[in-house]
Amino acid sequence: MGHMSDAATAARLRCTRCLRAQSSCICQWIRPTVHQVEVLILQHPLEVYNAKGSARLLHLSLPHSRLLVGEIFAEADVRAGSSRLVLLYPDTPQDAAVGLPAAPALPPDWLQDPVQLCLVVLDGTWRKSRKLLFQNPLLQQLPRLALRGMPPSQYRIRKAHKPDQLSTLEASCAALAQLEGGEGEAARYQPLLDAFDGFVDQQLAYRSG
Ligand SMILES: [Zn+2]
């Protein structure tokens, strides 16, 4: 084995915080953000080292968030003492046709006390998050939150990304603002969303450079 240059060594060392190579560390984009609703991010194992993924930046910016990696999740790990779990998931009218039970309605009184809520976010492509839903009956039993009236995504780095599809980070911030009471709350997430713009630029620069 030869002697590695300093540059090669730096590229191989991982930042312990964001888990990326130190040369492409994204910690400068972390924006600690005040939020009321807890967040649980369930990440498909294939997403962990995906450079385009936004879940870890989200997790590092939200103090009341947890990130679990896996395909099958134990109920105790998911619930972790929280009884009011809400799954961030779009309306999917085809569910019954593929054998999924109808998700229960979100109890209106839950929205009156956001601090008791835990937003469950599936991180992965549409196909992977769909698979997580199929493989975890617990997730099928959760009331769902679908996003309303979303602005176009800034997420320009995923190929074949439709304008109405948001990154995990953008979707989660929008969902939190929705659960926590709307317009006034949305402003609290703006610094993180602005930083995410910088993150996207950084990833695009790597791809073209
Ligand atoms: Zn880092």
Residues whose N, C-alpha, C, O or C-beta is under 5 A from the ligand:
A	BS01	ZN	C15 R17 C18 C25 I26 C27
